[in-house]
Amino acid sequence: MPWHAARMPTPMRPRSAPTATASSERIDGLRIRAHRVDQDVRGAGRVLREVSFDADPGRITVIVGSSGAGKSVLLQTLAGLRAPTGGRVLHDGAPPGRPGPRFGFVPQDDVIHRELPLRRTLVYAAGLRLPPGTAPGDIDERVDRVLDVLSLTDRADTPVGALSGGERKRASIAAELLTRPRVLFLDEPTSGLDPVTAAGLLRTLRSLAEDGTTVVLTTHVLADLPRCDRVVFLSPTGRLAYTGEPADLCAAFGVGTVEEVYEAVAGGSRAQDSMTSEAGAMDVSDPAPGSAAAPTRPRSGAVRQWLLLTRRAGALMWRNRLTAAVLAGSPVMIVAMFVVLFRPGAFDASSPDPGTTAMIMFWIAFSAFFFGLTYGLLQICTELPVVRREWIAGVRIGPYLASKVATVLPLLAVADATLLAVLRALDRLPAAGWEVYGSLFTSAVLASAAALALGLLASAAVGEPGQATLMLPLLCFPQVLFSGAFVPVPRMPLPGEVISWAMTNRWAFEALGSGVGLEPLWRRGASPLGPPLLRSYGDTFAHPAARGWLVLAGFALLLLGVTWAVLARKCREGAVRSRAGG
Ligand SMILES: Nc1ncnc2c1ncn2[C@@H]1O[C@H](COP(=O)(O)OP(=O)(O)OP(=O)(O)O)[C@@H](O)[C@H]1O
């Protein structure tokens, strides 16, 4: 007999399901209230209209409706991740505050890295979400427990990317269960799961609700409905068509099956009684001051987050073949080009080749820039949904960006040092002391750092890795043209000169040229080409290299600051919109 053909029994509460959380302490679930919520979405107009209902602690609320009815938008609005256009959403009687570690949101996308083994991924997730001082043993215990609860123990050592779609979905949910969340929002958690796995997942959510957590989910799977406590049925126009017990759904529309309810709702039917009773009973005129959903436990400190994120970024980089190929390939390719492009001995004071010396300095500056830019471009756009999700859980953007710098900058320094060492060994750079090479290395590393910051900014600003790749020529061309190497800055018209001020490559080129002593070489070297070239370049290399270093460091800090602001905005405005794309 189909479930909807009979009066609904009480929701399934299997005693055999392992409890979702380790502690016997009851969870203080979040009280959610939606009152006459309207929601406009750019490009789609009004998606939700006057939606009112409560989602209570210890209960599972399921949002259903036809495709495009606004279920995901409602879920995000309830979670406080979209501010309603009209009406209000209250968390514990107050406007939603910034979510924290005990706020779980599982969007339809994967929100965990794919490269690392599942257990390791969860250990990092736990470290970032659990309060400072949580012992490593406790973290391991929690990870083991959620793996067990979600039947993933035997997949613990499998890279997340090698899990099946259903397993990955459960893995995303596992990350949210680590903290005994007060509230858990899930966008279509059972889609793509086989019926047995889906039923098992609902049992896990039931056990979480029994501990006190407020659970809200969307679904298209009819079998999920009787396993929940409250159904919120949206009409295709985003109005509330029904809210109440699953058992009363069919009767409220005077039909026999849930499919017929969908048809009735599509035809404009609404179950008036159940809708109006709740909206009318609410008193939301005087919400408590302040905001709710603030983390009830302290989030982990900035330094701890930075350390964890740095370790994880290193592990991810190590495992990501594309990144590894870019990291290793660029320096090798550039050294090879140097060797075939330039003859040795250009810096020999007895017979210098001034034009070549300038070009070598330019290409070192550009190589350092290129390393930094390419390393940075792939860093954020490849994991933006994860960043957004972790921001919701309390991870700060400052430590996140600092972890990127801490992971990538040492690699850039190694690439720059290798470049200089190989060029010296091949006699493309002069025989000079540590002072000169210290200056060249500092200039190159700062050029790479500024380019890394530019790459991170572009990576944060674009929507996906494909767009980041398109940015590469866009960012490189002006750095070449306005560097002052091909057309010396004193020879540029005013607009060109102004643009050159904004090019990090210009400052790196000048600092490198100054550090290696181009000016004295050209002035006093044996080549007659030196003095006219010097006249053309004017005072390009006359300033101490430290001036260029200061400018490059300033650019790096400025660009990192802008990256921080862009990421903060993206996290605030679109923490969960990755599926919808905006
Ligand atoms: N970022 C966005 N930009 C433009 N339109 C959007 C965006 N997000 C949602 N929409 C639109 O809002 C409406 C509701 O979308 P939503 O994803 O909430 O529907 P849904 O009921 O969850 O659909 P489905 O069951 O297919 O997932 C749709 O018309 C959708 O196209």
The ligand as an SDF file (V2000), in Angstrom:
LIG
                    3D

 31 33  0  0  0  0  0  0  0  0999 V2000
   21.1400   33.0620   -8.6620 N   0  0  0  0  0  0  0  0  0  0  0  0
   20.0590   33.0210   -9.4040 C   0  0  0  0  0  0  0  0  0  0  0  0
   19.9900   33.7540  -10.5180 N   0  0  0  0  0  0  0  0  0  0  0  0
   18.8810   33.7480  -11.2830 C   0  0  0  0  0  0  0  0  0  0  0  0
   17.8050   33.0250  -10.9970 N   0  0  0  0  0  0  0  0  0  0  0  0
   17.8200   32.2790   -9.8920 C   0  0  0  0  0  0  0  0  0  0  0  0
   18.9440   32.2260   -9.0360 C   0  0  0  0  0  0  0  0  0  0  0  0
   18.6640   31.3940   -8.0060 N   0  0  0  0  0  0  0  0  0  0  0  0
   17.4290   30.9340   -8.2260 C   0  0  0  0  0  0  0  0  0  0  0  0
   16.9230   31.4630   -9.3440 N   0  0  0  0  0  0  0  0  0  0  0  0
   15.5860   31.2420   -9.9030 C   0  0  0  0  0  0  0  0  0  0  0  0
   14.6850   31.2270   -8.8290 O   0  0  0  0  0  0  0  0  0  0  0  0
   13.7030   30.2610   -9.0390 C   0  0  0  0  0  0  0  0  0  0  0  0
   13.6850   29.2920   -7.8680 C   0  0  0  0  0  0  0  0  0  0  0  0
   14.9190   28.5960   -7.8630 O   0  0  0  0  0  0  0  0  0  0  0  0
   15.1920   27.4280   -6.8470 P   0  0  0  0  0  0  0  0  0  0  0  0
   16.5460   26.9180   -7.1430 O   0  0  0  0  0  0  0  0  0  0  0  0
   14.9260   27.8890   -5.4710 O   0  0  0  0  0  0  0  0  0  0  0  0
   14.0800   26.3650   -7.2670 O   0  0  0  0  0  0  0  0  0  0  0  0
   13.8990   24.9040   -6.7080 P   0  0  0  0  0  0  0  0  0  0  0  0
   12.4680   24.7800   -6.3060 O   0  0  0  0  0  0  0  0  0  0  0  0
   14.9120   24.5910   -5.6880 O   0  0  0  0  0  0  0  0  0  0  0  0
   14.1670   24.0830   -8.0340 O   0  0  0  0  0  0  0  0  0  0  0  0
   14.7430   22.5960   -8.2140 P   0  0  0  0  0  0  0  0  0  0  0  0
   13.7740   21.6920   -7.5720 O   0  0  0  0  0  0  0  0  0  0  0  0
   14.7820   22.4360   -9.6850 O   0  0  0  0  0  0  0  0  0  0  0  0
   16.0870   22.5820   -7.5790 O   0  0  0  0  0  0  0  0  0  0  0  0
   14.0220   29.5880  -10.3500 C   0  0  0  0  0  0  0  0  0  0  0  0
   13.2430   30.1810  -11.3500 O   0  0  0  0  0  0  0  0  0  0  0  0
   15.4760   29.8950  -10.5650 C   0  0  0  0  0  0  0  0  0  0  0  0
   15.7740   29.9290  -11.9260 O   0  0  0  0  0  0  0  0  0  0  0  0
  1  2  1  0
  2  3  1  0
  2  7  2  0
  3  4  2  0
  4  5  1  0
  5  6  2  0
  6  7  1  0
  6 10  1  0
  7  8  1  0
  8  9  2  0
  9 10  1  0
 10 11  1  0
 11 12  1  0
 11 30  1  0
 12 13  1  0
 13 14  1  0
 13 28  1  0
 14 15  1  0
 15 16  1  0
 16 17  2  0
 16 18  1  0
 16 19  1  0
 19 20  1  0
 20 21  2  0
 20 22  1  0
 20 23  1  0
 23 24  1  0
 24 25  2  0
 24 26  1  0
 24 27  1  0
 28 29  1  0
 28 30  1  0
 30 31  1  0
M  END
$$$$
